Amino acid sequence: MLSPKTLAISIYIQIGSVRIIHLNVYLLCTSDKPIFHFYPDLVRNIWVNRAELDGIAGVDDDNNDYVDDVYGWDFADNDSETMDIDGHGTYVAGIIAAEGNNGIDIAGLC
């Protein structure tokens, strides 16, 4: 079994536009549009790259060849801007990982 870090690195290499969602001890990825990281039903389930979040802006703090990849990497535009602009990615992520039993919208599948 791959560790979460290995899994994330493998997916970065193989998939065009990646969003990584942390579900307990599992990582689930979708190749879709970006996600609104702060959506109330998702915020506690979105994976965050702590090395980049707590690091220095403009520096590849986790040495994975992607600078400031706090919430993943946008391979289509080759940058770290992964914020949803039209709602589709957030909708798909909600179906997968929306927090359950919190009185907001739906409960995700995972």
VMD Tcl script that builds the backbone (N, CA, C; Angstrom):
set m [mol new atoms 330]
animate dup $m
set s [atomselect $m all]
$s set {name element resname resid chain x y z} {
  {N N MET 1 A 0.839 -1.182 0.000}
  {CA C MET 1 A 0.000 0.000 0.000}
  {C C MET 1 A 0.882 1.243 0.000}
  {N N LEU 2 A 0.499 2.224 -0.758}
  {CA C LEU 2 A 1.246 3.470 -0.848}
  {C C LEU 2 A 0.945 4.364 0.339}
  {N N SER 3 A 1.950 5.068 0.799}
  {CA C SER 3 A 1.702 6.065 1.836}
  {C C SER 3 A 1.007 7.255 1.178}
  {N N PRO 4 A 0.304 8.107 1.960}
  {CA C PRO 4 A -0.354 9.281 1.357}
  {C C PRO 4 A 0.604 10.153 0.553}
  {N N LYS 5 A 1.829 10.339 1.047}
  {CA C LYS 5 A 2.770 11.175 0.324}
  {C C LYS 5 A 3.118 10.534 -1.022}
  {N N THR 6 A 3.399 9.247 -1.022}
  {CA C THR 6 A 3.714 8.559 -2.265}
  {C C THR 6 A 2.532 8.608 -3.215}
  {N N LEU 7 A 1.340 8.385 -2.692}
  {CA C LEU 7 A 0.129 8.437 -3.503}
  {C C LEU 7 A -0.017 9.807 -4.148}
  {N N ALA 8 A 0.176 10.857 -3.390}
  {CA C ALA 8 A 0.042 12.209 -3.926}
  {C C ALA 8 A 1.070 12.460 -5.022}
  {N N ILE 9 A 2.288 12.035 -4.798}
  {CA C ILE 9 A 3.330 12.247 -5.805}
  {C C ILE 9 A 3.008 11.452 -7.063}
  {N N SER 10 A 2.560 10.214 -6.921}
  {CA C SER 10 A 2.205 9.405 -8.075}
  {C C SER 10 A 1.089 10.055 -8.882}
  {N N ILE 11 A 0.118 10.592 -8.208}
  {CA C ILE 11 A -1.007 11.213 -8.902}
  {C C ILE 11 A -0.571 12.509 -9.583}
  {N N TYR 12 A 0.264 13.284 -8.945}
  {CA C TYR 12 A 0.752 14.496 -9.595}
  {C C TYR 12 A 1.377 14.171 -10.944}
  {N N ILE 13 A 2.090 13.090 -10.999}
  {CA C ILE 13 A 2.801 12.737 -12.218}
  {C C ILE 13 A 1.846 12.240 -13.302}
  {N N GLN 14 A 0.784 11.543 -12.922}
  {CA C GLN 14 A -0.038 10.845 -13.893}
  {C C GLN 14 A -1.282 11.580 -14.357}
  {N N ILE 15 A -1.806 12.536 -13.595}
  {CA C ILE 15 A -3.094 13.142 -13.914}
  {C C ILE 15 A -2.913 14.617 -14.224}
  {N N GLY 16 A -3.678 15.100 -15.213}
  {CA C GLY 16 A -3.564 16.490 -15.622}
  {C C GLY 16 A -3.882 17.482 -14.531}
  {N N SER 17 A -5.133 17.619 -14.146}
  {CA C SER 17 A -5.547 18.594 -13.144}
  {C C SER 17 A -5.995 17.836 -11.904}
  {N N VAL 18 A -5.255 17.990 -10.818}
  {CA C VAL 18 A -5.461 17.140 -9.647}
  {C C VAL 18 A -5.962 17.956 -8.459}
  {N N ARG 19 A -6.926 17.397 -7.768}
  {CA C ARG 19 A -7.360 17.954 -6.497}
  {C C ARG 19 A -7.260 16.835 -5.481}
  {N N ILE 20 A -6.604 17.083 -4.383}
  {CA C ILE 20 A -6.418 16.054 -3.371}
  {C C ILE 20 A -7.297 16.391 -2.179}
  {N N ILE 21 A -8.072 15.408 -1.757}
  {CA C ILE 21 A -8.992 15.589 -0.634}
  {C C ILE 21 A -8.598 14.613 0.463}
  {N N HIS 22 A -8.430 15.099 1.674}
  {CA C HIS 22 A -8.040 14.240 2.783}
  {C C HIS 22 A -9.283 13.731 3.486}
  {N N LEU 23 A -9.466 12.432 3.463}
  {CA C LEU 23 A -10.599 11.792 4.119}
  {C C LEU 23 A -10.062 10.851 5.182}
  {N N ASN 24 A -10.071 11.276 6.420}
  {CA C ASN 24 A -9.495 10.498 7.515}
  {C C ASN 24 A -8.047 10.164 7.172}
  {N N VAL 25 A -7.748 8.897 6.904}
  {CA C VAL 25 A -6.375 8.525 6.576}
  {C C VAL 25 A -6.188 8.240 5.096}
  {N N TYR 26 A -7.216 8.486 4.300}
  {CA C TYR 26 A -7.147 8.202 2.876}
  {C C TYR 26 A -7.057 9.486 2.076}
  {N N LEU 27 A -6.426 9.405 0.930}
  {CA C LEU 27 A -6.417 10.526 -0.006}
  {C C LEU 27 A -7.230 10.124 -1.220}
  {N N LEU 28 A -8.142 10.987 -1.615}
  {CA C LEU 28 A -8.958 10.745 -2.793}
  {C C LEU 28 A -8.739 11.912 -3.740}
  {N N CYS 29 A -8.515 11.618 -4.986}
  {CA C CYS 29 A -8.231 12.666 -5.957}
  {C C CYS 29 A -9.246 12.651 -7.084}
  {N N THR 30 A -9.552 13.828 -7.592}
  {CA C THR 30 A -10.385 13.934 -8.777}
  {C C THR 30 A -9.626 14.724 -9.829}
  {N N SER 31 A -9.793 14.331 -11.040}
  {CA C SER 31 A -9.236 15.102 -12.145}
  {C C SER 31 A -10.398 15.918 -12.695}
  {N N ASP 32 A -10.544 17.101 -12.195}
  {CA C ASP 32 A -11.698 17.918 -12.513}
  {C C ASP 32 A -11.297 19.374 -12.387}
  {N N LYS 33 A -12.280 20.218 -12.334}
  {CA C LYS 33 A -12.033 21.645 -12.153}
  {C C LYS 33 A -11.640 21.908 -10.702}
  {N N PRO 34 A -11.154 23.108 -10.414}
  {CA C PRO 34 A -10.745 23.450 -9.045}
  {C C PRO 34 A -11.892 23.374 -8.030}
  {N N ILE 35 A -11.521 23.467 -6.765}
  {CA C ILE 35 A -12.464 23.383 -5.644}
  {C C ILE 35 A -12.399 24.676 -4.842}
  {N N PHE 36 A -13.562 25.151 -4.381}
  {CA C PHE 36 A -13.583 26.271 -3.439}
  {C C PHE 36 A -13.151 25.707 -2.090}
  {N N HIS 37 A -11.900 25.927 -1.723}
  {CA C HIS 37 A -11.283 25.295 -0.555}
  {C C HIS 37 A -11.973 25.610 0.757}
  {N N PHE 38 A -12.671 26.722 0.827}
  {CA C PHE 38 A -13.255 27.159 2.090}
  {C C PHE 38 A -14.759 26.941 2.152}
  {N N TYR 39 A -15.306 26.133 1.244}
  {CA C TYR 39 A -16.733 25.831 1.283}
  {C C TYR 39 A -17.033 25.120 2.600}
  {N N PRO 40 A -18.020 25.587 3.371}
  {CA C PRO 40 A -18.246 25.059 4.726}
  {C C PRO 40 A -18.421 23.546 4.805}
  {N N ASP 41 A -18.982 22.916 3.792}
  {CA C ASP 41 A -19.215 21.476 3.833}
  {C C ASP 41 A -17.969 20.676 3.441}
  {N N LEU 42 A -16.932 21.346 2.959}
  {CA C LEU 42 A -15.714 20.667 2.524}
  {C C LEU 42 A -14.479 21.045 3.329}
  {N N VAL 43 A -14.494 22.188 3.962}
  {CA C VAL 43 A -13.278 22.770 4.534}
  {C C VAL 43 A -12.528 21.812 5.465}
  {N N ARG 44 A -13.232 20.993 6.222}
  {CA C ARG 44 A -12.549 20.070 7.143}
  {C C ARG 44 A -12.052 18.806 6.446}
  {N N ASN 45 A -12.424 18.603 5.183}
  {CA C ASN 45 A -12.011 17.403 4.456}
  {C C ASN 45 A -11.021 17.678 3.335}
  {N N ILE 46 A -10.658 18.915 3.117}
  {CA C ILE 46 A -9.715 19.253 2.055}
  {C C ILE 46 A -8.282 19.064 2.560}
  {N N TRP 47 A -7.498 18.323 1.793}
  {CA C TRP 47 A -6.093 18.117 2.138}
  {C C TRP 47 A -5.338 19.426 1.969}
  {N N VAL 48 A -4.448 19.706 2.906}
  {CA C VAL 48 A -3.628 20.918 2.857}
  {C C VAL 48 A -2.165 20.507 2.981}
  {N N ASN 49 A -1.343 21.017 2.096}
  {CA C ASN 49 A 0.089 20.774 2.137}
  {C C ASN 49 A 0.685 21.726 3.171}
  {N N ARG 50 A 0.847 21.241 4.394}
  {CA C ARG 50 A 1.291 22.089 5.509}
  {C C ARG 50 A 2.680 22.694 5.260}
  {N N ALA 51 A 3.551 21.953 4.592}
  {CA C ALA 51 A 4.893 22.484 4.333}
  {C C ALA 51 A 4.815 23.757 3.498}
  {N N GLU 52 A 3.927 23.781 2.528}
  {CA C GLU 52 A 3.770 24.965 1.682}
  {C C GLU 52 A 2.960 26.050 2.389}
  {N N LEU 53 A 1.918 25.657 3.110}
  {CA C LEU 53 A 1.091 26.635 3.830}
  {C C LEU 53 A 1.913 27.402 4.861}
  {N N ASP 54 A 2.748 26.679 5.595}
  {CA C ASP 54 A 3.560 27.286 6.652}
  {C C ASP 54 A 4.911 27.771 6.149}
  {N N GLY 55 A 5.176 27.583 4.860}
  {CA C GLY 55 A 6.482 27.922 4.298}
  {C C GLY 55 A 6.577 29.358 3.820}
  {N N ILE 56 A 7.539 29.586 2.971}
  {CA C ILE 56 A 7.837 30.914 2.427}
  {C C ILE 56 A 7.202 31.034 1.048}
  {N N ALA 57 A 6.446 32.100 0.827}
  {CA C ALA 57 A 5.797 32.326 -0.474}
  {C C ALA 57 A 6.848 32.388 -1.582}
  {N N GLY 58 A 6.553 31.712 -2.700}
  {CA C GLY 58 A 7.457 31.712 -3.837}
  {C C GLY 58 A 8.573 30.693 -3.749}
  {N N VAL 59 A 8.552 29.851 -2.699}
  {CA C VAL 59 A 9.589 28.839 -2.490}
  {C C VAL 59 A 8.943 27.459 -2.471}
  {N N ASP 60 A 9.600 26.472 -3.065}
  {CA C ASP 60 A 9.121 25.088 -3.034}
  {C C ASP 60 A 9.539 24.475 -1.696}
  {N N ASP 61 A 8.753 24.730 -0.669}
  {CA C ASP 61 A 9.111 24.356 0.695}
  {C C ASP 61 A 9.141 22.846 0.942}
  {N N ASP 62 A 8.410 22.056 0.154}
  {CA C ASP 62 A 8.409 20.602 0.356}
  {C C ASP 62 A 9.264 19.879 -0.687}
  {N N ASN 63 A 9.963 20.633 -1.520}
  {CA C ASN 63 A 10.909 20.083 -2.509}
  {C C ASN 63 A 10.283 19.044 -3.441}
  {N N ASN 64 A 9.048 19.305 -3.916}
  {CA C ASN 64 A 8.402 18.384 -4.851}
  {C C ASN 64 A 8.332 18.964 -6.267}
  {N N ASP 65 A 9.049 20.047 -6.509}
  {CA C ASP 65 A 9.113 20.728 -7.810}
  {C C ASP 65 A 7.876 21.558 -8.139}
  {N N TYR 66 A 6.987 21.774 -7.167}
  {CA C TYR 66 A 5.804 22.624 -7.352}
  {C C TYR 66 A 5.825 23.706 -6.270}
  {N N VAL 67 A 5.912 24.950 -6.683}
  {CA C VAL 67 A 6.019 26.071 -5.753}
  {C C VAL 67 A 4.638 26.472 -5.245}
  {N N ASP 68 A 4.505 26.564 -3.935}
  {CA C ASP 68 A 3.278 27.025 -3.267}
  {C C ASP 68 A 2.054 26.165 -3.596}
  {N N ASP 69 A 2.226 24.866 -3.690}
  {CA C ASP 69 A 1.124 23.941 -3.972}
  {C C ASP 69 A 0.391 23.565 -2.677}
  {N N VAL 70 A -0.211 24.557 -2.051}
  {CA C VAL 70 A -0.892 24.374 -0.771}
  {C C VAL 70 A -2.072 23.422 -0.908}
  {N N TYR 71 A -2.880 23.579 -1.964}
  {CA C TYR 71 A -4.066 22.740 -2.179}
  {C C TYR 71 A -3.939 21.863 -3.418}
  {N N GLY 72 A -2.751 21.652 -3.894}
  {CA C GLY 72 A -2.538 20.850 -5.097}
  {C C GLY 72 A -1.947 21.706 -6.208}
  {N N TRP 73 A -2.056 21.228 -7.428}
  {CA C TRP 73 A -1.439 21.902 -8.571}
  {C C TRP 73 A -2.387 21.900 -9.754}
  {N N ASP 74 A -2.464 22.999 -10.438}
  {CA C ASP 74 A -3.276 23.125 -11.653}
  {C C ASP 74 A -2.372 22.841 -12.841}
  {N N PHE 75 A -2.420 21.602 -13.339}
  {CA C PHE 75 A -1.549 21.211 -14.444}
  {C C PHE 75 A -1.973 21.836 -15.766}
  {N N ALA 76 A -3.231 22.180 -15.905}
  {CA C ALA 76 A -3.698 22.817 -17.140}
  {C C ALA 76 A -3.038 24.180 -17.321}
  {N N ASP 77 A -2.929 24.951 -16.240}
  {CA C ASP 77 A -2.323 26.279 -16.300}
  {C C ASP 77 A -0.911 26.314 -15.726}
  {N N ASN 78 A -0.440 25.161 -15.235}
  {CA C ASN 78 A 0.894 25.033 -14.651}
  {C C ASN 78 A 1.149 26.067 -13.546}
  {N N ASP 79 A 0.207 26.122 -12.594}
  {CA C ASP 79 A 0.387 27.018 -11.450}
  {C C ASP 79 A -0.337 26.455 -10.229}
  {N N SER 80 A -0.185 27.138 -9.124}
  {CA C SER 80 A -0.789 26.672 -7.870}
  {C C SER 80 A -2.166 27.279 -7.615}
  {N N GLU 81 A -2.718 27.982 -8.590}
  {CA C GLU 81 A -4.057 28.585 -8.436}
  {C C GLU 81 A -5.108 27.504 -8.657}
  {N N THR 82 A -5.667 27.003 -7.568}
  {CA C THR 82 A -6.607 25.883 -7.645}
  {C C THR 82 A -7.978 26.262 -7.088}
  {N N MET 83 A -8.336 27.541 -7.113}
  {CA C MET 83 A -9.624 27.990 -6.586}
  {C C MET 83 A -10.710 27.888 -7.659}
  {N N ASP 84 A -11.857 27.335 -7.269}
  {CA C ASP 84 A -13.005 27.160 -8.161}
  {C C ASP 84 A -13.566 28.516 -8.574}
  {N N ILE 85 A -13.869 28.667 -9.867}
  {CA C ILE 85 A -14.459 29.925 -10.334}
  {C C ILE 85 A -15.872 29.753 -10.881}
  {N N ASP 86 A -16.291 28.487 -11.130}
  {CA C ASP 86 A -17.635 28.305 -11.678}
  {C C ASP 86 A -18.500 27.310 -10.911}
  {N N GLY 87 A -17.990 26.737 -9.819}
  {CA C GLY 87 A -18.791 25.868 -8.973}
  {C C GLY 87 A -18.745 24.394 -9.301}
  {N N HIS 88 A -18.324 24.029 -10.500}
  {CA C HIS 88 A -18.376 22.624 -10.901}
  {C C HIS 88 A -17.465 21.735 -10.053}
  {N N GLY 89 A -16.231 22.119 -9.873}
  {CA C GLY 89 A -15.296 21.311 -9.082}
  {C C GLY 89 A -15.751 21.152 -7.644}
  {N N THR 90 A -16.295 22.217 -7.069}
  {CA C THR 90 A -16.802 22.157 -5.700}
  {C C THR 90 A -18.000 21.224 -5.617}
  {N N TYR 91 A -18.860 21.263 -6.623}
  {CA C TYR 91 A -20.023 20.377 -6.660}
  {C C TYR 91 A -19.588 18.914 -6.685}
  {N N VAL 92 A -18.636 18.576 -7.558}
  {CA C VAL 92 A -18.138 17.208 -7.665}
  {C C VAL 92 A -17.463 16.785 -6.360}
  {N N ALA 93 A -16.644 17.658 -5.798}
  {CA C ALA 93 A -15.975 17.341 -4.534}
  {C C ALA 93 A -16.986 17.141 -3.414}
  {N N GLY 94 A -18.077 17.902 -3.434}
  {CA C GLY 94 A -19.116 17.750 -2.417}
  {C C GLY 94 A -19.789 16.393 -2.479}
  {N N ILE 95 A -20.039 15.906 -3.678}
  {CA C ILE 95 A -20.626 14.573 -3.830}
  {C C ILE 95 A -19.698 13.528 -3.202}
  {N N ILE 96 A -18.417 13.722 -3.356}
  {CA C ILE 96 A -17.439 12.772 -2.844}
  {C C ILE 96 A -17.185 12.963 -1.347}
  {N N ALA 97 A -16.975 14.192 -0.910}
  {CA C ALA 97 A -16.389 14.389 0.418}
  {C C ALA 97 A -17.080 15.395 1.323}
  {N N ALA 98 A -18.306 15.785 1.029}
  {CA C ALA 98 A -18.986 16.730 1.925}
  {C C ALA 98 A -19.107 16.108 3.313}
  {N N GLU 99 A -18.884 16.917 4.316}
  {CA C GLU 99 A -18.962 16.453 5.699}
  {C C GLU 99 A -20.402 16.076 6.044}
  {N N GLY 100 A -20.594 14.965 6.681}
  {CA C GLY 100 A -21.930 14.517 7.059}
  {C C GLY 100 A -22.344 15.000 8.440}
  {N N ASN 101 A -23.645 14.993 8.703}
  {CA C ASN 101 A -24.216 15.313 10.016}
  {C C ASN 101 A -23.810 16.681 10.554}
  {N N ASN 102 A -23.706 17.659 9.659}
  {CA C ASN 102 A -23.355 19.000 10.118}
  {C C ASN 102 A -24.432 20.027 9.768}
  {N N GLY 103 A -25.549 19.569 9.201}
  {CA C GLY 103 A -26.644 20.465 8.886}
  {C C GLY 103 A -26.436 21.345 7.669}
  {N N ILE 104 A -25.381 21.076 6.899}
  {CA C ILE 104 A -25.094 21.865 5.694}
  {C C ILE 104 A -25.247 20.957 4.483}
  {N N ASP 105 A -26.045 21.344 3.543}
  {CA C ASP 105 A -26.168 20.661 2.255}
  {C C ASP 105 A -26.277 19.146 2.388}
  {N N ILE 106 A -25.347 18.414 1.727}
  {CA C ILE 106 A -25.421 16.952 1.657}
  {C C ILE 106 A -24.321 16.294 2.466}
  {N N ALA 107 A -24.368 14.988 2.565}
  {CA C ALA 107 A -23.256 14.198 3.108}
  {C C ALA 107 A -22.577 13.519 1.931}
  {N N GLY 108 A -21.273 13.609 1.852}
  {CA C GLY 108 A -20.535 12.990 0.762}
  {C C GLY 108 A -20.527 11.474 0.852}
  {N N LEU 109 A -20.063 10.851 -0.198}
  {CA C LEU 109 A -20.000 9.393 -0.261}
  {C C LEU 109 A -18.938 8.805 0.639}
  {N N CYS 110 A -17.882 9.555 0.899}
  {CA C CYS 110 A -16.768 9.017 1.695}
  {C C CYS 110 A -16.751 9.635 3.075}
}
mol reanalyze $m
mol bondsrecalc $m
mol representation Tube
mol addrep $m
